[in-house]
Every structure is written in structure tokens, then in C-alpha cells.
Amino acid sequence: MTKEQFNELPRPTFRWMKVNHLELDPLETQELQPVELAVRQEGSAQVETYEGNGLPDLGDFQGASREALAQAQKGGNVNCRVTVPEGEEASVWITYTVTEEAPRLVGQLNLQAGKDSRLHVYELFDGDAENGLVNLLQYVDAGDGAQVTISKVQIHGEKVRHIDQRLTREGKEAQVKFVSAEVGGHQNLVYVRTDLDHDEAQFKSASMYLGSDDQLFDYSYWVPTKGCKTDTDILTTGALMGTSKKYFRGTIDFLRGGKKAVGNESDVCLLLNKGVHSISVPLLLCKEDDVVGNHASSSGQIDQDMLFYLMSRGFNEAGAQLIIVESNIRPVIDQLGDENLENRALQAVRTKMQFCHQKGNCHDKCTQRFPHLD
């Protein structure tokens, strides 16, 4: 069976390093079942569902994969458009639930923010089903001076392949921010392309993940910057247990003419046991000399002195690990901006870590819950 290639690096490196893309078996084709999205809104937003393709020409946007992009561009069973008029402000909550009756959610989220508008979209992905799939193409068109924030919590069950494809286009002095908590799912693929073509545009992304068993997380970012004084800030942080894997491919591309642009990207990973894999490719490309670019990547085990200190204060090893992991990811969760989403993300993290997954470091009785930490 031919493998499907996901999250291709915009500037491939040596093939023997095996970081240019991710290969997965394609899922079997299934007919999409009707789905009624749970949507709530506040403020001056027009929210509507639609059929077919409701997006403009996406140019050279390649998506997570050719197949995933083509599937989402056709439109599916969860197409939604949110429009905020010029100068207005709105908040929208959308829940995407995978069920046995509707195991596949495919479609588009089209966000249109007028000049000087404010839009905050809160997304919750939950539910589980055999051979489940979520394939969402998120398109953000932020007008001059607009501010768009997307807060996402993903707590699917262990059978879902989750594909999140994002394309943002920003006007002058526009700001787009993604805050994501990825905890559930079996295979999680995030592809982000942000075009900073206009002066003083800003793109910020903060993502956290927690992997266990054989979970897979694959993040890919590509930010071409043409405008002057643009600002890019990308952070992924999390922890891995069991035999889980995480890939990070971050590319900030300083193009000619984008003077005084600033770009930062950072990837941090805690390895909680042997057998996990963290692969990171933070990449800076530059054709302009008057820019500032920083990239960093770190992965390693928990500091044993820190672990010993916490255990000497009465916590067992699993509880001490949870405190350390939560201190690492909590700054991202706190940016979600919605108490319910923050609690859902924290509960999913704590539930996952209340059981020791470290083979060789414990025995069968190491399944007891440790005291609540609040």
C-alpha cells in the first residue's frame, strides 16, 4: 500500500535524516454522515454552515498532505463560516465530537475578520470511534488591524487521526494567534502556513502536547515574511511517555524586503521514559539582512534533583512527575482564555498521568491514584 506523505518541509534536507516528511498508511474511504455542530456565540458575528467549497483560491498552500487538502477543499460535513464586520467584536465556541454514528468529521472553518475587528474562536475536539478521522481546514483572513485568536483543546480518544490544516492571511498591523492543547487522538498532524505580506503583521502560536502509549504528534509551521517589522513567535512544549513520538518542523522564511522583521521559534520536550522519540527541525531561512531570528530546541529527561526534592516533600514519583510536566505546559493552557477549556485540558493531562507508564520503573500495583494536587 502506498504511504501518504504529511507535513513536507518547504526546504527539504538530506533524505537519510528522515525528517523531510512523515509517512502514514492512508485510511479507508468512508461516506461522511451528517453532523450538527454545537455552536455558541457572543457579540457581532455571523455564523453559518454551508456545503461544498466556501474558500477562495489558496495559492500554493500545500496543506498537511495533497490528499488531506483535496478532501477538505471539497467541503464536508462540518463546514462553518464566521464573519465579523469592521470594528466589531465577537466570541464563538464550536465543539467537534466524533461518534460511532459519525466517525469522520471533514470540512472547513472560514474566519473572516474585518478591519480593526476582534474575534476569539474557542474549539473543543472530543469523542472517539473506530477508524475515526478529523480533517479540518482552517482559513483565517484578518483585515488591517484585526485581531484573531483561536483557542483549541483536543481530547479525542485513542482511535482518532486528527488533521488540522491552517492557512492565515493578515493585513497591515493584523494579529493572529493560535493556542492549542493536544492531549488525545492516536495520530495528530498540524500544518500551519502564515503569510506575513504586510507591514507590522503579527503571528503567534503556543502549543502543548502530552503523548503516551504509541501516540504521534507532528507539527509543521511555515511563515514567509515579506512585510516590514513583522513579528513571529512559535512555541511547542510538552512531554512524552510510553513509545510516543513527536516531530516539530518550524520554518521562518525572511524574504527580501521584509526589513526589521523578528522571528522566534522554540520546541521543548520532556522525555519521561526510554522508548520515546522527539525529533525537532527549527529552521530559519533568510534573504534579508536587517532581521532578527532566533530558534531553539531542547529535549531531555526530568531533572533528577528536582524530582528528588518533590518526592522528599511527600509526593510519589508519578505525582512529582505530574507537577514538573504541568509546570512546563501550564503557561500554554493558561492562554486558552476560557475556564471550561482550561479545565478540560488540565483534567485530560492529569487523568493521563495518574498512571505510571514507565516500564521497568514500577510494578503492577503502580496504578493507584495520587492525591489531588489543587
C-alpha atoms as a printed R data frame, in Angstrom:
    type eleno elety resid chain resno       x      y      z
1   ATOM     1    CA   MET     A     1   0.000  0.000  0.000
2   ATOM     2    CA   THR     A     2   1.336  3.425 -0.950
3   ATOM     3    CA   LYS     A     3   2.081  5.620  2.051
4   ATOM     4    CA   GLU     A     4   0.590  9.100  2.399
5   ATOM     5    CA   GLN     A     5   3.155 11.868  2.982
6   ATOM     6    CA   PHE     A     6   2.345 14.543  5.560
7   ATOM     7    CA   ASN     A     7   3.892 17.864  6.619
8   ATOM     8    CA   GLU     A     8   6.556 18.180  3.944
9   ATOM     9    CA   LEU     A     9   9.398 20.562  4.816
10  ATOM    10    CA   PRO     A    10   9.340 23.594  2.471
11  ATOM    11    CA   ARG     A    11  13.131 23.247  2.064
12  ATOM    12    CA   PRO     A    12  13.976 19.517  2.294
13  ATOM    13    CA   THR     A    13  17.262 18.389  3.792
14  ATOM    14    CA   PHE     A    14  19.164 15.100  3.419
15  ATOM    15    CA   ARG     A    15  16.800 12.164  2.861
16  ATOM    16    CA   TRP     A    16  18.774  9.818  5.106
17  ATOM    17    CA   MET     A    17  17.869 12.007  8.096
18  ATOM    18    CA   LYS     A    18  14.180 11.068  7.574
19  ATOM    19    CA   VAL     A    19  12.831 14.431  8.731
20  ATOM    20    CA   ASN     A    20  11.569 15.871  5.438
21  ATOM    21    CA   HIS     A    21   8.075 14.468  5.899
22  ATOM    22    CA   LEU     A    22   6.012 11.885  7.751
23  ATOM    23    CA   GLU     A    23   4.629  8.763  6.090
24  ATOM    24    CA   LEU     A    24   1.420  7.082  7.268
25  ATOM    25    CA   ASP     A    25  -0.901  4.454  5.854
26  ATOM    26    CA   PRO     A    26  -3.945  6.048  4.218
27  ATOM    27    CA   LEU     A    27  -7.288  5.478  5.885
28  ATOM    28    CA   GLU     A    28 -10.032  3.586  4.143
29  ATOM    29    CA   THR     A    29 -12.605  5.750  2.393
30  ATOM    30    CA   GLN     A    30 -15.909  6.109  4.230
31  ATOM    31    CA   GLU     A    31 -19.047  8.034  3.447
32  ATOM    32    CA   LEU     A    32 -19.486 11.127  5.591
33  ATOM    33    CA   GLN     A    33 -22.519 11.208  7.870
34  ATOM    34    CA   PRO     A    34 -24.489 14.391  8.590
35  ATOM    35    CA   VAL     A    35 -23.271 16.297 11.648
36  ATOM    36    CA   GLU     A    36 -24.806 19.217 13.501
37  ATOM    37    CA   LEU     A    37 -22.109 21.359 15.067
38  ATOM    38    CA   ALA     A    38 -22.586 22.662 18.588
39  ATOM    39    CA   VAL     A    39 -22.043 26.421 18.177
40  ATOM    40    CA   ARG     A    40 -22.479 29.283 20.620
41  ATOM    41    CA   GLN     A    41 -21.642 32.925 20.045
42  ATOM    42    CA   GLU     A    42 -21.431 36.308 21.704
43  ATOM    43    CA   GLY     A    43 -21.068 39.669 20.036
44  ATOM    44    CA   SER     A    44 -21.438 40.778 16.426
45  ATOM    45    CA   ALA     A    45 -20.548 37.633 14.495
46  ATOM    46    CA   GLN     A    46 -22.427 35.996 11.657
47  ATOM    47    CA   VAL     A    47 -22.087 32.217 11.947
48  ATOM    48    CA   GLU     A    48 -23.373 29.954  9.195
49  ATOM    49    CA   THR     A    49 -22.851 26.420  7.941
50  ATOM    50    CA   TYR     A    50 -22.573 25.651  4.248
51  ATOM    51    CA   GLU     A    51 -21.998 22.863  1.748
52  ATOM    52    CA   GLY     A    52 -19.246 22.493 -0.811
53  ATOM    53    CA   ASN     A    53 -16.118 24.620 -1.029
54  ATOM    54    CA   GLY     A    54 -16.540 28.047  0.516
55  ATOM    55    CA   LEU     A    55 -12.875 29.124  0.435
56  ATOM    56    CA   PRO     A    56 -11.076 31.420 -2.030
57  ATOM    57    CA   ASP     A    57  -8.066 30.369 -4.090
58  ATOM    58    CA   LEU     A    58  -5.425 29.095 -1.649
59  ATOM    59    CA   GLY     A    59  -2.474 29.721 -3.977
60  ATOM    60    CA   ASP     A    60   0.488 27.439 -3.337
61  ATOM    61    CA   PHE     A    61  -0.789 26.249  0.035
62  ATOM    62    CA   GLN     A    62   0.160 22.565  0.210
63  ATOM    63    CA   GLY     A    63  -1.707 21.540  3.346
64  ATOM    64    CA   ALA     A    64  -0.812 18.628  5.582
65  ATOM    65    CA   SER     A    65  -0.858 16.368  2.513
66  ATOM    66    CA   ARG     A    66  -2.202 16.528 -1.026
67  ATOM    67    CA   GLU     A    67  -4.898 14.024 -0.183
68  ATOM    68    CA   ALA     A    68  -5.959 15.704  3.065
69  ATOM    69    CA   LEU     A    69  -6.082 19.133  1.430
70  ATOM    70    CA   ALA     A    70  -8.132 17.882 -1.522
71  ATOM    71    CA   GLN     A    71 -10.553 16.153  0.832
72  ATOM    72    CA   ALA     A    72 -11.079 19.285  2.922
73  ATOM    73    CA   GLN     A    73 -11.333 21.595 -0.103
74  ATOM    74    CA   LYS     A    74 -14.283 19.639 -1.426
75  ATOM    75    CA   GLY     A    75 -16.150 20.565  1.694
76  ATOM    76    CA   GLY     A    76 -17.616 18.036  4.073
77  ATOM    77    CA   ASN     A    77 -19.997 17.660  6.980
78  ATOM    78    CA   VAL     A    78 -18.616 20.366  9.322
79  ATOM    79    CA   ASN     A    79 -18.252 23.443  7.097
80  ATOM    80    CA   CYS     A    80 -18.660 26.691  9.034
81  ATOM    81    CA   ARG     A    81 -18.111 30.363  8.257
82  ATOM    82    CA   VAL     A    82 -17.664 33.075 10.880
83  ATOM    83    CA   THR     A    83 -17.761 36.712  9.780
84  ATOM    84    CA   VAL     A    84 -17.095 39.732 11.986
85  ATOM    85    CA   PRO     A    85 -17.813 43.179 10.484
86  ATOM    86    CA   GLU     A    86 -15.339 46.041 10.524
87  ATOM    87    CA   GLY     A    87 -14.681 47.412 14.003
88  ATOM    88    CA   GLU     A    88 -16.866 44.825 15.777
89  ATOM    89    CA   GLU     A    89 -16.009 42.236 18.431
90  ATOM    90    CA   ALA     A    90 -17.198 38.645 18.850
91  ATOM    91    CA   SER     A    91 -16.521 35.285 20.503
92  ATOM    92    CA   VAL     A    92 -17.576 31.912 19.087
93  ATOM    93    CA   TRP     A    93 -17.489 28.441 20.709
94  ATOM    94    CA   ILE     A    94 -17.512 25.363 18.427
95  ATOM    95    CA   THR     A    95 -17.494 21.710 19.519
96  ATOM    96    CA   TYR     A    96 -16.469 18.924 17.148
97  ATOM    97    CA   THR     A    97 -17.486 15.493 18.502
98  ATOM    98    CA   VAL     A    98 -16.533 12.176 16.905
99  ATOM    99    CA   THR     A    99 -19.125  9.436 17.476
100 ATOM   100    CA   GLU     A   100 -19.731  5.889 16.272
101 ATOM   101    CA   GLU     A   101 -22.625  7.242 14.182
102 ATOM   102    CA   ALA     A   102 -20.424  9.976 12.656
103 ATOM   103    CA   PRO     A   103 -16.813  8.751 12.971
104 ATOM   104    CA   ARG     A   104 -15.419 11.180 10.393
105 ATOM   105    CA   LEU     A   105 -15.545 14.951 10.531
106 ATOM   106    CA   VAL     A   106 -14.248 16.684  7.417
107 ATOM   107    CA   GLY     A   107 -14.665 20.283  6.406
108 ATOM   108    CA   GLN     A   108 -13.685 23.920  6.625
109 ATOM   109    CA   LEU     A   109 -13.666 26.709  9.180
110 ATOM   110    CA   ASN     A   110 -13.640 30.018  7.330
111 ATOM   111    CA   LEU     A   111 -12.890 33.002  9.574
112 ATOM   112    CA   GLN     A   112 -13.377 36.476  8.130
113 ATOM   113    CA   ALA     A   113 -12.336 39.334 10.404
114 ATOM   114    CA   GLY     A   114 -12.988 42.830  9.089
115 ATOM   115    CA   LYS     A   115 -10.725 45.824  9.550
116 ATOM   116    CA   ASP     A   116  -9.986 46.623 13.234
117 ATOM   117    CA   SER     A   117 -12.287 43.810 14.414
118 ATOM   118    CA   ARG     A   118 -11.739 41.384 17.309
119 ATOM   119    CA   LEU     A   119 -12.557 37.689 17.037
120 ATOM   120    CA   HIS     A   120 -11.895 34.853 19.504
121 ATOM   121    CA   VAL     A   121 -12.823 31.314 18.449
122 ATOM   122    CA   TYR     A   122 -12.846 28.504 21.039
123 ATOM   123    CA   GLU     A   123 -12.615 24.959 19.653
124 ATOM   124    CA   LEU     A   124 -13.197 21.677 21.503
125 ATOM   125    CA   PHE     A   125 -12.473 18.353 19.796
126 ATOM   126    CA   ASP     A   126 -13.653 15.258 21.666
127 ATOM   127    CA   GLY     A   127 -15.195 11.824 21.190
128 ATOM   128    CA   ASP     A   128 -13.855  8.565 19.799
129 ATOM   129    CA   ALA     A   129 -14.750  5.958 17.191
130 ATOM   130    CA   GLU     A   130 -13.112  3.063 15.390
131 ATOM   131    CA   ASN     A   131 -11.085  4.461 12.453
132 ATOM   132    CA   GLY     A   132 -12.137  7.961 13.488
133 ATOM   133    CA   LEU     A   133 -10.926 10.955 11.489
134 ATOM   134    CA   VAL     A   134 -10.990 14.716 11.866
135 ATOM   135    CA   ASN     A   135  -9.740 16.715  8.891
136 ATOM   136    CA   LEU     A   136 -10.346 20.430  9.361
137 ATOM   137    CA   LEU     A   137  -9.055 23.154  7.053
138 ATOM   138    CA   GLN     A   138  -8.975 26.437  8.941
139 ATOM   139    CA   TYR     A   139  -8.720 29.600  6.869
140 ATOM   140    CA   VAL     A   140  -8.188 32.964  8.566
141 ATOM   141    CA   ASP     A   141  -8.500 36.255  6.676
142 ATOM   142    CA   ALA     A   142  -7.610 39.065  9.076
143 ATOM   143    CA   GLY     A   143  -8.139 42.586  7.752
144 ATOM   144    CA   ASP     A   144  -5.945 45.578  8.572
145 ATOM   145    CA   GLY     A   145  -5.640 45.988 12.335
146 ATOM   146    CA   ALA     A   146  -7.802 42.937 13.083
147 ATOM   147    CA   GLN     A   147  -7.040 40.611 15.997
148 ATOM   148    CA   VAL     A   148  -7.967 36.927 15.698
149 ATOM   149    CA   THR     A   149  -7.314 34.329 18.412
150 ATOM   150    CA   ILE     A   150  -8.095 30.622 18.081
151 ATOM   151    CA   SER     A   151  -8.040 28.554 21.278
152 ATOM   152    CA   LYS     A   152  -8.164 24.805 20.763
153 ATOM   153    CA   VAL     A   153  -8.415 21.793 23.084
154 ATOM   154    CA   GLN     A   154  -8.175 18.329 21.523
155 ATOM   155    CA   ILE     A   155  -9.087 15.412 23.823
156 ATOM   156    CA   HIS     A   156 -10.161 12.689 21.390
157 ATOM   157    CA   GLY     A   157  -9.998  9.016 22.277
158 ATOM   158    CA   GLU     A   158  -7.154  6.763 21.200
159 ATOM   159    CA   LYS     A   159  -8.586  5.740 17.810
160 ATOM   160    CA   VAL     A   160  -8.822  9.088 16.013
161 ATOM   161    CA   ARG     A   161  -6.494 10.517 13.376
162 ATOM   162    CA   HIS     A   162  -6.627 14.291 13.811
163 ATOM   163    CA   ILE     A   163  -5.535 16.546 10.924
164 ATOM   164    CA   ASP     A   164  -5.525 20.308 11.491
165 ATOM   165    CA   GLN     A   165  -4.605 22.397  8.429
166 ATOM   166    CA   ARG     A   166  -4.323 26.152  8.909
167 ATOM   167    CA   LEU     A   167  -3.792 28.980  6.441
168 ATOM   168    CA   THR     A   168  -3.788 32.587  7.629
169 ATOM   169    CA   ARG     A   169  -3.563 35.805  5.639
170 ATOM   170    CA   GLU     A   170  -3.039 39.020  7.525
171 ATOM   171    CA   GLY     A   171  -3.432 42.663  6.619
172 ATOM   172    CA   LYS     A   172  -1.345 45.574  7.872
173 ATOM   173    CA   GLU     A   173  -0.927 45.566 11.681
174 ATOM   174    CA   ALA     A   174  -3.162 42.493 11.946
175 ATOM   175    CA   GLN     A   175  -2.584 39.889 14.681
176 ATOM   176    CA   VAL     A   176  -3.364 36.174 14.553
177 ATOM   177    CA   LYS     A   177  -2.737 33.863 17.491
178 ATOM   178    CA   PHE     A   178  -3.208 30.105 17.923
179 ATOM   179    CA   VAL     A   179  -3.276 28.486 21.376
180 ATOM   180    CA   SER     A   180  -3.533 24.694 21.279
181 ATOM   181    CA   ALA     A   181  -3.690 21.865 23.803
182 ATOM   182    CA   GLU     A   182  -3.244 18.468 22.122
183 ATOM   183    CA   VAL     A   183  -3.761 15.593 24.545
184 ATOM   184    CA   GLY     A   184  -5.912 12.954 22.853
185 ATOM   185    CA   GLY     A   185  -6.006 11.241 19.487
186 ATOM   186    CA   HIS     A   186  -3.862  8.492 18.030
187 ATOM   187    CA   GLN     A   187  -2.120 10.416 15.222
188 ATOM   188    CA   ASN     A   188  -2.143 14.211 15.436
189 ATOM   189    CA   LEU     A   189  -0.984 16.240 12.439
190 ATOM   190    CA   VAL     A   190  -0.871 20.033 12.499
191 ATOM   191    CA   TYR     A   191   0.194 22.052  9.450
192 ATOM   192    CA   VAL     A   192   0.322 25.855  9.641
193 ATOM   193    CA   ARG     A   193   1.097 28.342  6.859
194 ATOM   194    CA   THR     A   194   1.011 32.059  7.676
195 ATOM   195    CA   ASP     A   195   1.748 34.715  5.067
196 ATOM   196    CA   LEU     A   196   3.039 37.936  6.654
197 ATOM   197    CA   ASP     A   197   2.927 40.052  3.497
198 ATOM   198    CA   HIS     A   198   2.019 43.345  5.144
199 ATOM   199    CA   ASP     A   199   3.876 45.678  7.489
200 ATOM   200    CA   GLU     A   200   3.731 45.121 11.252
201 ATOM   201    CA   ALA     A   201   1.623 41.976 10.998
202 ATOM   202    CA   GLN     A   202   1.991 39.507 13.883
203 ATOM   203    CA   PHE     A   203   1.671 35.740 14.132
204 ATOM   204    CA   LYS     A   204   1.908 33.893 17.430
205 ATOM   205    CA   SER     A   205   1.418 30.212 18.193
206 ATOM   206    CA   ALA     A   206   1.641 28.384 21.543
207 ATOM   207    CA   SER     A   207   1.016 24.620 21.583
208 ATOM   208    CA   MET     A   208   1.269 21.926 24.251
209 ATOM   209    CA   TYR     A   209   1.073 18.152 23.906
210 ATOM   210    CA   LEU     A   210   1.202 15.071 26.096
211 ATOM   211    CA   GLY     A   211   1.959 11.736 24.451
212 ATOM   212    CA   SER     A   212   1.504  8.235 25.838
213 ATOM   213    CA   ASP     A   213   1.465  4.665 24.502
214 ATOM   214    CA   ASP     A   214   2.085  4.875 20.712
215 ATOM   215    CA   GLN     A   215   0.640  8.341 20.133
216 ATOM   216    CA   LEU     A   216   2.080 10.540 17.382
217 ATOM   217    CA   PHE     A   217   2.284 14.347 17.268
218 ATOM   218    CA   ASP     A   218   3.586 16.092 14.156
219 ATOM   219    CA   TYR     A   219   3.778 19.897 13.997
220 ATOM   220    CA   SER     A   220   4.777 21.803 10.873
221 ATOM   221    CA   TYR     A   221   4.971 25.603 10.547
222 ATOM   222    CA   TRP     A   222   5.916 27.727  7.560
223 ATOM   223    CA   VAL     A   223   5.913 31.519  7.948
224 ATOM   224    CA   PRO     A   224   7.083 33.508  4.882
225 ATOM   225    CA   THR     A   225   7.614 37.153  5.888
226 ATOM   226    CA   LYS     A   226   7.580 39.934  3.301
227 ATOM   227    CA   GLY     A   227   6.255 42.846  5.334
228 ATOM   228    CA   CYS     A   228   8.427 45.221  7.342
229 ATOM   229    CA   LYS     A   229   8.513 44.976 11.140
230 ATOM   230    CA   THR     A   230   6.567 41.723 11.260
231 ATOM   231    CA   ASP     A   231   6.655 39.615 14.424
232 ATOM   232    CA   THR     A   232   6.552 35.803 14.585
233 ATOM   233    CA   ASP     A   233   6.621 33.729 17.772
234 ATOM   234    CA   ILE     A   234   6.204 29.925 17.735
235 ATOM   235    CA   LEU     A   235   6.326 27.685 20.809
236 ATOM   236    CA   THR     A   236   5.633 23.979 21.200
237 ATOM   237    CA   THR     A   237   6.144 22.303 24.553
238 ATOM   238    CA   GLY     A   238   5.129 19.018 26.101
239 ATOM   239    CA   ALA     A   239   6.071 15.582 27.343
240 ATOM   240    CA   LEU     A   240   6.219 12.027 26.001
241 ATOM   241    CA   MET     A   241   5.577  8.685 27.712
242 ATOM   242    CA   GLY     A   242   5.371  5.076 26.554
243 ATOM   243    CA   THR     A   243   6.574  4.792 22.942
244 ATOM   244    CA   SER     A   244   5.042  8.047 21.740
245 ATOM   245    CA   LYS     A   245   6.683 10.291 19.145
246 ATOM   246    CA   LYS     A   246   6.773 13.998 18.423
247 ATOM   247    CA   TYR     A   247   8.013 15.811 15.307
248 ATOM   248    CA   PHE     A   248   8.488 19.564 15.038
249 ATOM   249    CA   ARG     A   249   9.247 21.299 11.742
250 ATOM   250    CA   GLY     A   250   9.308 25.062 12.094
251 ATOM   251    CA   THR     A   251  10.363 27.289  9.191
252 ATOM   252    CA   ILE     A   252  10.504 31.075  9.406
253 ATOM   253    CA   ASP     A   253  11.379 32.429  5.962
254 ATOM   254    CA   PHE     A   254  12.701 36.007  5.936
255 ATOM   255    CA   LEU     A   255  12.109 37.134  2.354
256 ATOM   256    CA   ARG     A   256  13.739 40.070  0.621
257 ATOM   257    CA   GLY     A   257  12.084 43.359  1.551
258 ATOM   258    CA   GLY     A   258  10.903 42.279  4.993
259 ATOM   259    CA   LYS     A   259  13.187 44.617  6.908
260 ATOM   260    CA   LYS     A   260  13.259 44.725 10.711
261 ATOM   261    CA   ALA     A   261  11.239 41.529 10.933
262 ATOM   262    CA   VAL     A   262  11.535 39.468 14.132
263 ATOM   263    CA   GLY     A   263  11.067 35.707 14.303
264 ATOM   264    CA   ASN     A   264  11.367 33.304 17.240
265 ATOM   265    CA   GLU     A   265  10.663 29.579 17.412
266 ATOM   266    CA   SER     A   266  11.183 27.172 20.279
267 ATOM   267    CA   ASP     A   267  10.500 23.475 20.830
268 ATOM   268    CA   VAL     A   268  10.745 21.935 24.324
269 ATOM   269    CA   CYS     A   269  10.138 18.267 25.136
270 ATOM   270    CA   LEU     A   270  10.333 16.241 28.351
271 ATOM   271    CA   LEU     A   271  11.175 12.555 27.851
272 ATOM   272    CA   LEU     A   272   9.590 10.637 30.712
273 ATOM   273    CA   ASN     A   273  10.957  7.203 29.852
274 ATOM   274    CA   LYS     A   274  13.065  5.270 27.371
275 ATOM   275    CA   GLY     A   275  11.453  4.365 24.063
276 ATOM   276    CA   VAL     A   276  10.029  7.797 23.213
277 ATOM   277    CA   HIS     A   277  11.228  9.875 20.251
278 ATOM   278    CA   SER     A   278  11.415 13.648 19.868
279 ATOM   279    CA   ILE     A   279  12.605 14.982 16.506
280 ATOM   280    CA   SER     A   280  12.942 18.723 16.017
281 ATOM   281    CA   VAL     A   281  13.872 20.806 12.957
282 ATOM   282    CA   PRO     A   282  13.707 24.546 13.803
283 ATOM   283    CA   LEU     A   283  14.728 26.249 10.558
284 ATOM   284    CA   LEU     A   284  15.490 29.867  9.701
285 ATOM   285    CA   LEU     A   285  15.764 30.940  6.049
286 ATOM   286    CA   CYS     A   286  16.954 34.438  5.245
287 ATOM   287    CA   LYS     A   287  17.230 36.652  2.171
288 ATOM   288    CA   GLU     A   288  17.141 39.938  4.099
289 ATOM   289    CA   ASP     A   289  19.973 41.196  6.304
290 ATOM   290    CA   ASP     A   290  18.041 43.603  8.561
291 ATOM   291    CA   VAL     A   291  16.128 40.978 10.590
292 ATOM   292    CA   VAL     A   292  16.301 39.176 13.937
293 ATOM   293    CA   GLY     A   293  15.779 35.414 14.026
294 ATOM   294    CA   ASN     A   294  16.093 33.000 16.944
295 ATOM   295    CA   HIS     A   295  15.453 29.281 17.077
296 ATOM   296    CA   ALA     A   296  15.886 26.758 19.864
297 ATOM   297    CA   SER     A   297  15.166 23.134 20.583
298 ATOM   298    CA   SER     A   298  15.622 21.115 23.761
299 ATOM   299    CA   SER     A   299  14.664 17.620 24.837
300 ATOM   300    CA   GLY     A   300  15.723 15.608 27.837
301 ATOM   301    CA   GLN     A   301  14.710 13.694 30.907
302 ATOM   302    CA   ILE     A   302  13.324 15.229 34.073
303 ATOM   303    CA   ASP     A   303  15.962 16.752 36.320
304 ATOM   304    CA   GLN     A   304  16.615 14.122 38.994
305 ATOM   305    CA   ASP     A   305  17.446 16.708 41.650
306 ATOM   306    CA   MET     A   306  14.088 18.377 41.060
307 ATOM   307    CA   LEU     A   307  12.343 15.010 41.193
308 ATOM   308    CA   PHE     A   308  14.121 14.106 44.444
309 ATOM   309    CA   TYR     A   309  13.189 17.440 46.010
310 ATOM   310    CA   LEU     A   310   9.483 16.984 45.260
311 ATOM   311    CA   MET     A   311   9.478 13.363 46.443
312 ATOM   312    CA   SER     A   312  11.168 14.439 49.677
313 ATOM   313    CA   ARG     A   313   8.147 16.686 50.249
314 ATOM   314    CA   GLY     A   314   5.761 13.721 50.284
315 ATOM   315    CA   PHE     A   315   4.828 13.154 46.622
316 ATOM   316    CA   ASN     A   316   5.299  9.766 44.993
317 ATOM   317    CA   GLU     A   317   7.265  9.600 41.743
318 ATOM   318    CA   ALA     A   318   4.205  9.830 39.491
319 ATOM   319    CA   GLY     A   319   2.894 12.841 41.418
320 ATOM   320    CA   ALA     A   320   6.254 14.591 41.271
321 ATOM   321    CA   GLN     A   321   6.432 13.988 37.531
322 ATOM   322    CA   LEU     A   322   2.971 15.466 37.068
323 ATOM   323    CA   ILE     A   323   3.976 18.642 38.904
324 ATOM   324    CA   ILE     A   324   7.036 19.058 36.672
325 ATOM   325    CA   VAL     A   325   5.142 18.344 33.457
326 ATOM   326    CA   GLU     A   326   2.277 20.628 34.418
327 ATOM   327    CA   SER     A   327   4.688 23.468 35.232
328 ATOM   328    CA   ASN     A   328   6.016 23.088 31.699
329 ATOM   329    CA   ILE     A   329   2.678 23.120 29.866
330 ATOM   330    CA   ARG     A   330   0.566 25.283 32.171
331 ATOM   331    CA   PRO     A   331   1.713 28.614 30.614
332 ATOM   332    CA   VAL     A   332   0.153 27.451 27.324
333 ATOM   333    CA   ILE     A   333  -3.078 26.194 28.895
334 ATOM   334    CA   ASP     A   334  -3.473 29.474 30.793
335 ATOM   335    CA   GLN     A   335  -3.559 31.318 27.451
336 ATOM   336    CA   LEU     A   336  -6.677 29.489 26.233
337 ATOM   337    CA   GLY     A   337  -8.824 32.241 27.697
338 ATOM   338    CA   ASP     A   338 -11.826 30.076 28.599
339 ATOM   339    CA   GLU     A   339 -12.194 28.472 32.020
340 ATOM   340    CA   ASN     A   340 -14.080 25.440 30.730
341 ATOM   341    CA   LEU     A   341 -11.492 24.686 28.047
342 ATOM   342    CA   GLU     A   342  -8.652 25.162 30.510
343 ATOM   343    CA   ASN     A   343 -10.267 22.745 32.962
344 ATOM   344    CA   ARG     A   344 -10.920 20.172 30.235
345 ATOM   345    CA   ALA     A   345  -7.284 20.315 29.126
346 ATOM   346    CA   LEU     A   346  -5.928 20.077 32.679
347 ATOM   347    CA   GLN     A   347  -8.262 17.212 33.554
348 ATOM   348    CA   ALA     A   348  -7.155 15.288 30.450
349 ATOM   349    CA   VAL     A   349  -3.488 15.816 31.358
350 ATOM   350    CA   ARG     A   350  -3.950 14.755 34.967
351 ATOM   351    CA   THR     A   351  -6.031 11.714 34.040
352 ATOM   352    CA   LYS     A   352  -3.360 10.608 31.605
353 ATOM   353    CA   MET     A   353  -0.542 10.996 34.112
354 ATOM   354    CA   GLN     A   354  -2.295  9.412 37.070
355 ATOM   355    CA   PHE     A   355  -0.987  6.077 35.834
356 ATOM   356    CA   CYS     A   356   2.700  5.271 35.563
357 ATOM   357    CA   HIS     A   357   3.690  4.334 32.007
358 ATOM   358    CA   GLN     A   358   7.381  3.889 32.726
359 ATOM   359    CA   LYS     A   359   8.249  0.271 32.080
360 ATOM   360    CA   GLY     A   360  10.922 -1.103 34.354
361 ATOM   361    CA   ASN     A   361  10.448  1.623 36.960
362 ATOM   362    CA   CYS     A   362   7.352  0.265 38.651
363 ATOM   363    CA   HIS     A   363   5.226 -2.848 39.139
364 ATOM   364    CA   ASP     A   364   1.615 -3.879 38.680
365 ATOM   365    CA   LYS     A   365   0.486 -2.109 41.815
366 ATOM   366    CA   CYS     A   366   1.653  1.268 40.449
367 ATOM   367    CA   THR     A   367  -1.836  2.124 39.202
368 ATOM   368    CA   GLN     A   368  -3.165  3.813 42.289
369 ATOM   369    CA   ARG     A   369  -4.206  7.432 42.042
370 ATOM   370    CA   PHE     A   370  -2.146 10.005 43.873
371 ATOM   371    CA   PRO     A   371  -3.730 12.833 45.892
372 ATOM   372    CA   HIS     A   372  -5.408 15.706 44.122
373 ATOM   373    CA   LEU     A   373  -2.886 18.498 43.670
374 ATOM   374    CA   ASP     A   374  -5.093 21.563 43.820
